Amino acid sequence: MNYLDLDPTLLHLGLRAIKAVTLADGHFDDHERRLLAAIARALHIEADPDTLVPIYPEELPAQLPDPVWRERVVQAQIIAALIDGQLDETEAKMISEFARALDVDEPRIHNLKQLLSGHALLLQLDLSRKSRMFSDVAQAAWQTEGVKGLWKTWGGIAGIATDAALAKRYAALGQLPENTLGRQYHDHMRERGFPLPGEREGFPELLVKHDACHILGDYDTDTQGECEVVAFIAGFMKTDPFWYLFMIAVQMHLGVKTFRDASAADTMKFDPDLVVSALARGAEVNRDLYATDFDWWPWLQLPVDEVRAAFNVRPKADFR
């Protein structure tokens, strides 16, 4: 179900529920205002954040019966609670009340409690344990090559394993025409000092998809660009996309590392306008480009514009 296709009345109810969380701490921050405005714009509904009347847990369940939309509302509330750059206990409490009223089991509510308690290590461990993205990569490696596959996958990242044949295969992408996805992927990696799959400390081949999405979406690899590309990916992911969105918001907006070996954290980089635009753009992509059964290799041989057209990756300007 595409959230852009929902009834405007339901969308308006969702915005009112988000507004209730933003007011829980007694302040309506400009970042919260911009988030509500960006969501309304992406959903093509008229709503003034300042005059929007909040709705509370006891009022919403009867008006919002769909379980998928209930979950999305709670997830949007979680982002709203973080968007001013700090998590307030009253906001977290209200989100919990909404989740109970709507019968939504959202695991990131527990992560909010960890944030409030200052338990960053427990947060890291919990997010790692529940990451389907990395567990799917490990499972695919195991199914393909067993222990050898796991060694090549995680040993490569750790810098203790290499795969010369794989590295040679990806280095050869540098000989493709400049307009191809493969050539641009190769140059993107080399220009930034990122190792290719098979090289020491290189990401496994199954994670080529991340930097390929940077190129398809035309998002940089700075902190702002990472927030945008993750939102873009969350738009088309079919397996727990909110895990990825929550992770990047905590790391790049609150400055809390979500993984021990993650790149340096930053603050206030989860720009509401850019992130919501990227999410809406990703929602229009016509397949899950992060699915483990999706083979990127044939697409790397094609012109980038042809790949974008095939997957309905529209220009960024269409969503601004």
C-alpha positions in Angstrom: 0.0 0.0 0.0 1.5 3.3 -1.1 1.0 5.9 1.5 0.5 8.6 -1.2 -2.7 6.8 -2.2 -4.4 7.1 1.2 -7.6 9.0 1.7 -6.9 12.7 2.5 -9.0 12.4 5.7 -6.8 9.7 7.0 -3.7 11.6 6.1 -5.0 14.7 8.0 -5.7 12.5 11.1 -2.1 11.3 10.9 -0.8 14.8 10.8 -2.9 15.8 13.8 -1.5 12.8 15.8 2.1 13.9 14.9 1.2 17.4 16.0 0.1 16.1 19.4 3.6 14.6 20.0 5.3 17.8 18.9 3.3 19.7 21.6 3.9 17.3 24.4 7.0 19.1 25.7 5.2 22.4 25.6 7.2 23.8 22.6 6.5 23.8 18.9 10.0 24.0 17.4 10.6 25.2 13.9 12.1 21.9 12.9 8.8 20.3 14.0 6.8 22.8 12.0 8.9 22.2 8.9 8.5 18.4 9.3 4.7 18.7 9.4 4.7 21.0 6.4 7.0 18.7 4.4 4.8 15.7 5.1 1.7 17.6 4.1 3.4 18.7 0.9 4.6 15.2 0.0 1.1 13.8 0.6 -0.5 16.5 -1.4 -2.8 17.7 1.3 -3.6 21.2 2.6 -2.5 21.6 6.3 -1.1 24.6 8.1 1.2 23.2 10.9 0.4 26.2 13.1 -3.4 25.8 13.0 -3.5 22.0 12.9 -5.6 20.8 15.8 -3.9 17.8 17.6 -5.7 14.6 18.2 -5.0 12.4 21.2 -4.7 8.6 21.8 -8.2 8.1 23.1 -9.8 9.8 20.0 -7.8 8.2 17.2 -8.3 4.3 17.1 -12.0 4.4 16.0 -11.1 6.8 13.1 -8.0 5.0 12.0 -8.8 1.2 11.6 -6.0 0.2 9.1 -3.1 -1.4 10.9 -0.5 -0.4 8.3 -1.4 3.2 8.6 -1.6 3.0 12.4 2.0 1.8 12.3 3.1 4.6 10.0 1.6 7.2 12.2 3.5 5.9 15.3 6.7 5.8 13.2 6.2 9.3 12.0 5.6 10.4 15.6 9.0 8.9 16.6 10.8 11.0 13.9 8.8 14.0 15.1 10.1 13.5 18.6 13.7 13.5 17.4 13.5 16.3 14.9 14.2 19.2 17.2 17.5 17.5 18.1 16.6 16.2 21.5 14.3 13.6 22.9 11.9 14.7 25.6 10.4 12.2 28.1 6.9 13.6 27.7 7.1 13.1 23.9 8.3 9.5 24.3 5.5 8.8 26.8 2.8 10.2 24.5 4.1 8.0 21.6 3.8 4.9 23.9 0.3 5.9 24.7 -0.6 6.2 21.0 1.0 2.8 20.3 -1.0 1.1 23.1 -4.2 2.8 21.9 -3.6 1.8 18.3 -2.3 -1.7 19.1 1.0 -1.0 17.4 4.1 -3.0 18.4 6.9 -0.7 17.2 10.3 -1.8 18.6 11.9 1.6 18.2 9.7 2.8 21.2 12.0 0.7 23.4 15.0 2.4 21.7 13.6 5.8 22.7 13.7 4.6 26.3 17.3 3.6 25.9 18.1 7.0 24.5 16.4 8.7 27.4 18.4 6.5 29.8 21.7 7.3 28.1 22.3 3.6 27.2 24.0 4.1 23.9 25.7 0.7 23.9 22.4 -1.1 24.5 20.9 0.9 21.7 23.7 -0.1 19.3 23.3 -3.8 20.2 19.6 -3.7 19.8 19.6 -2.0 16.4 22.3 -4.4 15.2 20.4 -7.4 16.4 17.2 -6.3 14.7 18.8 -5.2 11.4 17.2 -7.2 8.6 19.5 -5.5 6.1 22.7 -7.0 7.6 21.1 -10.3 8.7 19.8 -10.8 5.1 23.3 -10.3 3.7 24.7 -12.8 6.2 21.9 -15.3 5.3 22.4 -14.9 1.6 26.2 -15.5 2.1 25.5 -18.6 4.1 23.1 -20.0 1.6 25.4 -19.4 -1.3 28.8 -20.5 0.1 28.3 -21.5 3.7 31.1 -20.7 6.1 33.3 -19.5 3.2 30.6 -17.0 2.2 30.4 -15.6 5.8 34.2 -15.4 5.9 34.4 -13.5 2.6 31.5 -11.2 3.6 32.5 -10.1 7.2 36.2 -10.9 6.9 36.4 -8.4 4.0 34.8 -5.7 6.1 37.1 -6.4 9.0 40.1 -6.2 6.7 41.2 -9.8 7.3 39.9 -11.4 4.1 40.1 -10.5 0.4 38.8 -11.9 -2.8 41.1 -11.2 -5.7 38.7 -12.4 -8.4 35.9 -10.3 -7.1 38.1 -7.2 -6.7 39.3 -7.6 -10.3 35.7 -7.9 -11.6 34.7 -4.6 -9.9 38.0 -2.8 -10.9 37.1 -3.6 -14.5 34.0 -1.4 -14.2 36.4 1.5 -14.6 36.8 0.6 -18.3 33.1 1.0 -19.0 31.8 4.2 -20.8 31.5 7.2 -18.4 27.6 7.3 -18.6 27.1 3.7 -17.3 26.1 2.9 -13.8 29.1 0.6 -13.3 31.6 3.2 -14.4 30.0 5.8 -12.1 29.9 3.4 -9.3 33.7 2.6 -9.8 34.6 6.3 -9.9 32.4 7.1 -7.0 34.2 4.6 -4.8 37.7 5.5 -6.0 37.2 9.2 -5.7 36.1 8.8 -2.0 38.7 6.3 -1.1 36.2 3.5 -0.6 37.5 -0.1 -1.3 35.6 -2.1 -3.9 34.0 -5.5 -3.1 36.7 -8.1 -2.7 39.4 -5.6 -1.7 40.6 -5.3 1.9 37.9 -3.7 4.1 35.5 -3.6 1.2 31.8 -4.0 1.7 30.4 -7.4 0.5 29.0 -7.5 -3.0 25.4 -7.6 -1.6 25.9 -4.1 -0.3 26.9 -2.6 -3.6 23.2 -1.5 -3.6 23.9 1.3 -1.1 26.4 3.2 -3.2 24.5 2.4 -6.4 21.5 4.2 -4.8 23.7 7.1 -4.0 24.4 7.4 -7.8 20.8 6.7 -9.0 19.4 9.2 -6.5 22.3 11.7 -7.0 22.9 12.0 -3.3 26.3 12.8 -1.9 28.1 10.8 0.8 28.3 13.7 3.4 26.1 13.5 6.4 23.2 15.3 4.7 23.5 13.1 1.6 23.5 10.0 3.8 20.3 11.1 5.4 18.7 11.7 2.0 19.8 8.4 0.5 18.6 6.4 3.5 15.2 8.1 3.2 15.1 7.4 -0.5 15.9 3.7 0.2 13.3 3.6 3.0 10.8 4.7 0.4 11.1 1.5 -1.6 12.3 -1.1 1.0 9.8 -3.8 1.7 11.5 -5.2 4.9 11.4 -2.9 7.9 12.3 0.3 6.2 11.8 2.3 9.4 14.8 0.6 11.0 17.0 2.3 8.5 15.3 5.7 8.8 15.4 5.7 12.6 19.1 4.6 12.7 20.2 7.5 10.5 18.1 10.0 12.4 19.6 9.0 15.7 23.1 9.1 14.3 23.1 12.1 12.1 20.6 14.3 14.0 21.1 13.4 17.7 24.8 12.6 17.3 24.5 9.1 18.9 26.4 6.4 17.1 24.0 3.5 16.2 26.9 1.0 15.5 30.2 0.8 17.2 32.1 0.8 13.9 29.8 3.4 12.3 31.2 6.6 10.8 31.3 9.6 13.0 28.0 10.8 14.2 26.7 14.4 13.5 23.9 16.6 14.7 20.9 18.4 13.1 21.6 16.9 9.6 18.2 15.2 9.3 16.7 18.1 7.3 12.8 17.7 7.3 12.3 19.1 3.8 15.1 17.1 2.1 14.5 13.9 3.9 10.7 13.8 3.3 11.3 14.7 -0.3 13.7 11.8 -0.7 11.3 9.4 1.1 8.5 10.4 -1.3 10.8 10.0 -4.3 11.8 6.5 -3.1 8.2 5.5 -2.6 7.6 5.9 -6.4 10.5 3.5 -7.3 8.8 0.4 -8.8 10.7 -2.3 -7.0 12.7 -3.0 -3.9 16.3 -2.3 -4.9 17.5 -3.6 -1.5 16.0 -7.1 -1.9 18.6 -9.8 -1.5 17.4 -11.5 -4.7 18.0 -8.4 -6.8 21.1 -8.8 -9.0 22.8 -5.4 -9.6 25.5 -6.7 -11.9 23.5 -6.6 -15.2 22.3 -3.1 -14.4 25.9 -1.8 -13.8 26.5 -2.3 -17.5 23.8 0.1 -18.6 23.6 3.9 -18.8 22.5 5.5 -15.6 19.6 7.4 -17.2 18.3 4.1 -18.6 18.5 2.4 -15.2 16.7 5.4 -13.6 13.9 5.2 -16.2 13.5 1.4 -15.7 13.0 1.8 -11.9 11.0 5.1 -12.1 13.6 7.2 -10.3 12.3 10.6 -11.1 14.4 13.8 -10.9 14.9 15.3 -7.4 13.4 18.6 -8.6 10.0 16.9 -9.0 9.8 16.5 -5.2 11.0 19.9 -4.0 
